[in-house]
Amino acid sequence: MKITIRTLLWALIACLGLWQALVFAQSTDNKQNLLACKKGWEACDRSTLTQSGSAEVAVADHARAVSNCRNGLESCDHSKLTGPEGTALAVTDHERNVSNCKDGLASCDHSRLTHSEAGDAAVAEHQRNTADCKEGVGSCDLSKLTQSEFGEVVIAGRQRNLLDCKDGVGLCDHSKLTHSEAGEVAIAEHQRNALNCKNGWNDCDHSKLTHSEVGEVTAAEHQRNFSDCRDGRETCNYSKLTRLEAGALAIAEHTRNYNACLRGHGYCDRSQLTPFEAGSIVPERNAITR
């Protein structure tokens, strides 16, 4: 077979292209493997790393070990830390434990506290318990309060109960109210009931309204019904409208319907149009009719 120079040249070009593709693929695989090793992923194959790649991975491994220890992770390996890193970690761990003890966290280890730190933690715990008792939190331990603190807690409890009764929320206990406090609560309850009735809310007792309040509530209910009818809400009761209100709504609806038919946008009922209005509408722009 006779091989021409041109054929040989094309063969060399094809081989060169194949070689470049193989080199590129190998380079890509090496980069992906290097990334996997630096991230500590299972896909890492350390046996294929170059000398420089191994050095990069070693640096990444060390940085990850330091990070794990600083974050208090179980994967922390103290043996991989340098002397200064171990000291810095010990300082961080101690400060974290002191903070946990002051905050009352379960991870606190009192045995690692100094005498002064233990005293600070005890003060913080006492203050936290006192605050819990004043706020009525379940973790309150009354036995740990001083006599003056106990008195403050009693006063705070009465004030909290008074506010709960006035607002109609929380754990109101009317039996703990004084005569004057009971009067304040009765006034607050009456005002709240009147407001509920005016706003049309469920917690309304019309029998507790005064004569003037009944008039105000009736006016508010009438205005609310008129607004519902004007806005097309299902709660509208047309039978409760006055003749003037019904007429105003009819005019407004007629105007809306005519504009919808005229513009070809919105619900249009041509049967509601006057002959003049029907004649002024261009047929091609008619809205959908019934």
C-alpha positions as CSV (number, residue, x, y, z in Angstrom):
1,M,0.0,0.0,0.0
2,K,1.4,3.4,-0.9
3,I,1.3,5.9,1.9
4,T,1.4,9.5,0.8
5,I,2.9,12.4,2.8
6,R,-0.6,13.9,3.2
7,T,-2.0,10.7,4.7
8,L,0.9,10.6,7.1
9,L,0.4,14.2,8.1
10,W,-3.3,13.7,8.8
11,A,-2.4,10.6,11.0
12,L,0.1,12.6,13.0
13,I,-2.5,15.4,13.5
14,A,-5.1,12.8,14.7
15,C,-2.6,11.3,17.1
16,L,-1.7,14.7,18.5
17,G,-5.3,15.6,19.0
18,L,-5.9,12.3,20.8
19,W,-2.9,12.9,23.0
20,Q,-4.0,16.4,23.9
21,A,-7.5,15.0,24.8
22,L,-6.0,12.4,27.1
23,V,-3.7,14.9,28.8
24,F,-6.7,17.3,29.3
25,A,-8.8,14.5,30.8
26,Q,-6.0,13.4,33.1
27,S,-5.4,17.0,34.2
28,T,-9.1,17.4,35.0
29,D,-9.2,14.2,37.0
30,N,-6.1,15.3,38.9
31,K,-7.7,18.6,39.8
32,Q,-10.9,17.0,41.0
33,N,-9.0,14.5,43.0
34,L,-6.9,17.3,44.6
35,L,-10.0,19.1,45.5
36,A,-11.5,16.0,47.1
37,C,-8.4,15.4,49.1
38,K,-8.2,19.0,50.3
39,K,-11.9,18.8,51.4
40,G,-11.4,15.5,53.1
41,W,-13.9,13.6,51.0
42,E,-13.9,9.8,50.6
43,A,-13.3,10.1,46.9
44,C,-9.8,11.3,47.5
45,D,-7.0,9.1,46.2
46,R,-3.8,10.2,47.9
47,S,-1.6,7.8,45.9
48,T,-2.1,9.8,42.7
49,L,-1.1,13.2,44.3
50,T,2.0,15.0,43.2
51,Q,4.5,16.3,45.7
52,S,3.1,19.8,45.6
53,G,-0.5,18.4,45.8
54,S,0.4,16.4,48.8
55,A,1.8,19.5,50.5
56,E,-1.4,21.4,49.7
57,V,-3.5,18.6,51.2
58,A,-1.4,18.5,54.3
59,V,-2.0,22.2,54.9
60,A,-5.8,21.7,54.3
61,D,-5.9,18.8,56.7
62,H,-4.2,20.8,59.4
63,A,-6.5,23.8,59.0
64,R,-9.5,21.4,59.2
65,A,-8.1,19.8,62.4
66,V,-7.7,23.3,64.0
67,S,-11.2,24.3,62.9
68,N,-12.7,21.1,64.3
69,C,-11.0,21.7,67.7
70,R,-12.0,25.3,67.9
71,N,-15.6,24.5,67.2
72,G,-15.7,21.7,69.8
73,L,-16.4,18.9,67.4
74,E,-15.9,15.3,68.3
75,S,-13.6,14.9,65.3
76,C,-11.0,17.1,67.0
77,D,-7.5,15.5,67.2
78,H,-5.4,17.4,69.7
79,S,-2.3,15.5,68.5
80,K,-2.4,17.4,65.2
81,L,-2.1,20.8,66.8
82,T,1.1,22.8,67.3
83,G,2.0,24.0,70.8
84,P,0.7,27.6,70.3
85,E,-2.5,26.2,68.7
86,G,-3.1,23.8,71.6
87,T,-2.6,26.7,74.1
88,A,-5.0,28.9,72.1
89,L,-7.6,26.1,72.0
90,A,-7.3,25.6,75.8
91,V,-7.9,29.3,76.4
92,T,-11.0,29.2,74.0
93,D,-12.4,26.1,75.7
94,H,-12.0,27.6,79.2
95,E,-13.7,30.8,78.2
96,R,-16.5,28.9,76.5
97,N,-17.0,26.8,79.7
98,V,-17.1,29.9,81.8
99,S,-19.7,31.5,79.5
100,N,-21.8,28.3,79.6
101,C,-21.8,28.2,83.4
102,K,-22.8,31.9,83.6
103,D,-25.7,31.2,81.1
104,G,-26.8,28.1,82.9
105,L,-26.2,25.8,80.0
106,A,-26.1,22.0,80.5
107,S,-22.6,21.8,78.9
108,C,-21.2,23.8,81.9
109,D,-18.4,21.9,83.8
110,H,-18.2,23.6,87.3
111,S,-15.1,21.5,88.2
112,R,-13.1,23.5,85.6
113,L,-13.9,26.9,87.1
114,T,-11.6,28.9,89.3
115,H,-12.8,30.0,92.7
116,S,-13.5,33.5,91.3
117,E,-15.3,32.2,88.2
118,A,-17.4,29.8,90.3
119,G,-18.5,32.8,92.4
120,D,-19.5,34.8,89.3
121,A,-21.4,31.8,87.9
122,A,-23.3,31.5,91.3
123,V,-24.2,35.2,91.2
124,A,-25.5,34.9,87.6
125,E,-27.5,31.8,88.5
126,H,-29.1,33.6,91.5
127,Q,-30.0,36.6,89.3
128,R,-31.4,34.4,86.6
129,N,-33.6,32.5,89.2
130,T,-34.8,35.8,90.7
131,A,-35.8,37.1,87.2
132,D,-37.6,33.8,86.5
133,C,-39.6,34.1,89.7
134,K,-40.5,37.8,89.0
135,E,-41.7,36.8,85.4
136,G,-43.6,33.7,86.6
137,V,-41.4,31.2,84.7
138,G,-41.7,27.6,85.7
139,S,-38.0,27.2,86.5
140,C,-38.3,29.6,89.4
141,D,-37.1,28.2,92.8
142,L,-38.6,30.4,95.5
143,S,-36.5,28.7,98.2
144,K,-33.3,30.4,96.8
145,L,-34.7,33.9,97.2
146,T,-33.8,36.3,100.0
147,Q,-36.6,37.8,102.0
148,S,-36.5,41.1,100.1
149,E,-36.4,39.3,96.8
150,F,-39.4,37.2,97.8
151,G,-41.3,40.4,98.6
152,E,-40.4,41.8,95.1
153,V,-41.6,38.6,93.5
154,V,-44.9,38.7,95.3
155,I,-45.5,42.3,94.1
156,A,-44.5,41.4,90.6
157,G,-46.9,38.5,90.6
158,R,-49.8,40.7,91.7
159,Q,-49.0,43.3,89.0
160,R,-48.8,40.5,86.4
161,N,-52.1,39.1,87.5
162,L,-53.7,42.5,87.4
163,L,-52.5,43.1,83.9
164,D,-53.7,39.7,82.8
165,C,-57.2,40.3,84.2
166,K,-57.3,43.8,82.6
167,D,-56.2,42.5,79.2
168,G,-58.3,39.3,79.4
169,V,-55.3,37.1,78.7
170,G,-52.9,34.9,80.6
171,L,-53.8,33.3,83.9
172,C,-56.1,35.9,85.5
173,D,-57.1,35.0,89.1
174,H,-59.9,37.3,90.3
175,S,-59.6,36.0,93.8
176,K,-56.2,37.7,94.2
177,L,-57.4,41.2,93.2
178,T,-58.0,43.9,95.8
179,H,-61.3,45.7,95.9
180,S,-59.9,48.6,93.9
181,E,-58.1,46.3,91.5
182,A,-61.4,44.4,90.9
183,G,-63.0,47.7,90.0
184,E,-60.3,48.5,87.5
185,V,-60.7,45.1,85.9
186,A,-64.4,45.4,85.7
187,I,-64.0,48.7,83.8
188,A,-61.4,47.2,81.5
189,E,-63.6,44.2,80.8
190,H,-66.6,46.5,80.0
191,Q,-64.6,48.6,77.6
192,R,-63.2,45.5,75.9
193,N,-66.6,44.1,75.4
194,A,-67.9,47.4,74.0
195,L,-65.0,47.5,71.6
196,N,-65.6,43.9,70.5
197,C,-69.2,44.7,69.8
198,K,-68.3,47.8,67.8
199,N,-65.8,45.9,65.7
200,G,-68.2,43.0,65.1
201,W,-65.9,40.5,66.9
202,N,-67.1,37.2,68.3
203,D,-66.4,37.9,72.0
204,C,-69.2,40.4,72.3
205,D,-72.0,40.3,74.9
206,H,-74.7,42.8,73.9
207,S,-76.5,42.4,77.2
208,K,-73.6,44.1,79.0
209,L,-73.8,47.3,76.9
210,T,-75.2,50.6,78.2
211,H,-78.0,52.4,76.4
212,S,-75.6,54.8,74.6
213,E,-73.2,51.9,73.8
214,V,-76.1,50.0,72.1
215,G,-76.7,53.0,69.9
216,E,-73.0,53.3,69.0
217,V,-72.7,49.5,68.3
218,T,-75.9,49.6,66.1
219,A,-74.5,52.5,64.1
220,A,-71.2,50.7,63.7
221,E,-72.9,47.5,62.6
222,H,-75.0,49.4,60.1
223,Q,-72.0,51.2,58.6
224,R,-70.1,47.9,58.4
225,N,-73.0,46.3,56.5
226,F,-73.2,49.2,54.1
227,S,-69.5,48.9,53.4
228,D,-69.9,45.1,52.9
229,C,-72.7,45.7,50.3
230,R,-70.7,48.5,48.6
231,D,-67.7,46.2,48.3
232,G,-69.7,43.2,47.2
233,R,-68.9,41.0,50.2
234,E,-70.9,37.9,51.0
235,T,-71.7,39.3,54.5
236,C,-73.8,42.0,53.0
237,N,-77.5,42.1,54.1
238,Y,-79.4,44.3,51.7
239,S,-82.5,44.2,53.8
240,K,-80.8,46.3,56.5
241,L,-80.0,49.1,54.1
242,T,-82.0,52.3,54.1
243,R,-83.8,53.4,51.0
244,L,-81.2,56.1,50.4
245,E,-78.3,53.7,50.8
246,A,-79.9,51.1,48.5
247,G,-80.4,53.8,45.9
248,A,-76.8,55.0,46.2
249,L,-75.6,51.5,45.7
250,A,-77.9,50.9,42.7
251,I,-76.5,54.1,41.0
252,A,-72.9,53.0,41.8
253,E,-73.5,49.5,40.4
254,H,-75.3,50.9,37.3
255,T,-72.3,53.2,36.6
256,R,-69.8,50.4,37.1
257,N,-71.8,48.1,34.8
258,Y,-72.0,50.7,32.1
259,N,-68.3,51.5,32.2
260,A,-67.5,47.7,32.0
261,C,-69.6,47.4,28.9
262,L,-68.3,50.6,27.4
263,R,-64.6,49.7,27.9
264,G,-64.9,46.0,27.3
265,H,-63.3,45.2,30.6
266,G,-65.0,43.6,33.6
267,Y,-68.4,42.0,34.1
268,C,-71.0,43.5,31.8
269,D,-74.8,42.9,32.0
270,R,-76.3,44.5,28.9
271,S,-79.8,43.9,30.1
272,Q,-79.2,46.6,32.8
273,L,-78.3,49.3,30.2
274,T,-80.7,52.0,29.0
275,P,-81.4,52.1,25.3
276,F,-79.1,55.2,25.0
277,E,-76.3,53.4,26.8
278,A,-76.6,50.3,24.8
279,G,-76.5,52.3,21.5
280,S,-73.3,54.1,22.6
281,I,-71.3,50.8,22.9
282,V,-69.2,49.7,19.9
283,P,-70.2,46.1,19.1
284,E,-66.6,44.8,18.7
285,R,-65.7,46.0,22.2
286,N,-68.6,44.4,24.0
287,A,-67.7,42.6,27.2
288,I,-68.9,39.1,27.9
289,T,-72.6,39.2,28.6
290,R,-75.0,36.9,30.3
